[in-house]
């Protein structure tokens, strides 16, 4: 017992010591990002920047004017308004944010650029005017510092001038701060990944003394203009070359530059190559250089051709391209620490979440000052910014007086040693009591959210298998019903976990969905499904019998569907014969009735948000029932649409406005129904590519076959509608109307119901559907060299992020 107490005391002493280190580090850890306002190829929106994820934002770039006899920095009229708005907007979201005004830019490598002229022997004597004007402009627009973005000095004289400039700049900043009685402006600089350029060395001593920190441009090691083969554009490690970040950081450290003044660069963009063969698509694969000029991976082709000049892609365009071409998973290479994705002969190398997290962890291990993003507006839904911000624990101490810190720590340690015996016991007791209270509160809160008239006691008589009561089952009951969750009872497995067949004591057969600890669906989806299904009762909706939340379990108990799900039949060439056209019409009409109930006839308007073939279950008579309401959302009757930052659903079934803007409405389920209807009449998957060249997704393939009068060639050849009033071609036209890009051009489910009931009703001709890769076909065909991506029909996402 005594040993146990000693261990506890030591444990809490270690924790408190760690917290001291972390609190010191948190004040110094830099989470910076460049914002390139004057990017001629792109107009970023300041409002879109989530400044709460950063400690510093760097506005790029200020211009240097040499039209007069003095080297003064001026702001153009076009930049004036943006500069005024920038600090107001970003600091409103994050009042503690520090901003810097960057001078120069990555394009300052030409000999007629402003910075080259400034550093030349002709203009350098007038640097005093440049320095004074830079400080004046920074103060005028409310910036907290200045950044010098010039990464390409080309002579020893320019390196010497750089050291002199930094010396003078620091003196002027100190002088201005004392006279104005304002806080001192920060002074930073962008540098190459190594402290030298060929045989030239940066002025290390001047930089160490006069700069607060430097931004290490740890990227652009390779690009399609310099090598034809696919390459690691921002490799953290490379055993075969010095072109990698680890080599560069170690070089800076060996030069004597302090680690706590190094801020690591994270590229929020990538480069695109053209492969010789789509099958050879790894790193170092044989290529022919930049991506083809007439091929667009997410960006508009006319604005961003993949020529030798413009072969790079912003991260947000990469992600849009992955969605557009259903390249759902980028490959991750841990040796280089990078991601890549290929579609046909198009290969893109970039940093996704895995690479960003690893690089931030590396910066932490190397005791660097932090990281910076180039650049923040290239991000997609703040995915990379969030990934980077989540890796800031355990950073070591910042640049401060080490002896002073140690003295304070010794005094603090003595106090801690006195308080630990009492504090440890109190904390343990409080922790146990808090966890117990939270657990009970969570249980009562959850049960309280479910309509009382739908819950039956677990002690009630359950012989009435058709009772509408929602029962609360014990864990032991579920264990007995499923034969201890036997593998033999397992019906299937999804992102949520396994589903088991079971039998209650009264003989009722059930299906038990048991959420696993690694489930992509959490408590919110679980509660959502229980609450919604308690309110909804319809013959075409799967009935939830009850739930179990004992022992930290989350289990949903459904009525058992003996004929599995719709996808079990329509994608299999043999089993699909069991569903002739008459039975498929019955399935289509049942799905429509279920959706009509959700959208029109229930007291609430319900958006399902995950309608797909695997969520259509079939009863003993092959009648359909819509299942899985974990992603569903309730609308008031007077609401039209809603917006969310958390995109859920299954790729291939969710509409473009939801993917790109997070907007969902009843028309979202109409879109999903249109995709599902195309699958029912054709037996084809929407995760494969179709057509003679296998370069068309399901929607555009259906459209082109319908447009060319070849609709019957699209259909499942086993179907015969000659004796049916419901015609295949009419269903095809209806489905194409449902998958239009503009939600306003899609029919409502009520209109769909009318159109299917009366085949003689006139309807519009569909336009090219959403997610078409041939949107500009009339002007010029785009490159169609793409590959089958894979089968993700049952992969439900609960948040659209890279993995």
Secondary structure, 3 states (H helix, E strand, C coil): CHHHHHHHHHHHHHHHHHHHHHHHHHCCCEEEEEEECCCCCCCCCHHHCCHHHCCEEEEEEEEEECCCCCCEEECCHHHHHHHHHHHHHHHHHCCCCEEEEEEECCCCCCCCCHHHHHHCCCCHHHHHHHHHHHHHHHHHCCCCEEEEECCCCCCHHHHHHHHHHHHHHHHHHHHHHHHHCCCCCEEEEEECCCCEECCEECCHHHHHHHCCEEEECCCCCCCCCCCCCCCCCCCCCCCCCCCCHHHHHHHHHHCCCCHHHEEEEEECEEEEEEECCCCCCCCCCCEEEECCCCCCCCCCCCCCCCCCCCCEEEHHHHHHHHHHCCCCCCEEECCCCEEEEEECCEEEEECCHHHHHHHHHHHHHCCCCEEEEECHHHCCCCHHHHHHHCCCCCCCCCCCCHHHHHHHHHHHHHHHHHHHHHHHHHHHHHHHHHHHHHHHHHHHHHHHHCCHHHEECCCCCCCCCCCCCEEECCHHHHHHHCCCCCHHHEEEEECCEEEEEEECCCCCEEEEEECCCCCCCCHHHHHHHHHHHHHCCCCCECCEEEEECHHHCCEEEEECCCCCECHHHHCCCCHHHHCCHHHHHHHHHHHHHHHHHHHHHCCCEEECCCCCHHHEEECCCCCEEECCCCCCEEECCCCCEEECCCCCECCCCCCHHHHHHCEEEHHHHHHHHHHHHHHHHHCCCCCCCECCCCCECHHHHHHHHHHCCCHHHHCCCCCCCCCCCCCHHHHHHHHHHHCECCHHHCCCHHHHHHHHHCCCCCCCCCCCECCCCCCCCCCCCCCCCCCCCCCCCCCCECCCCCC
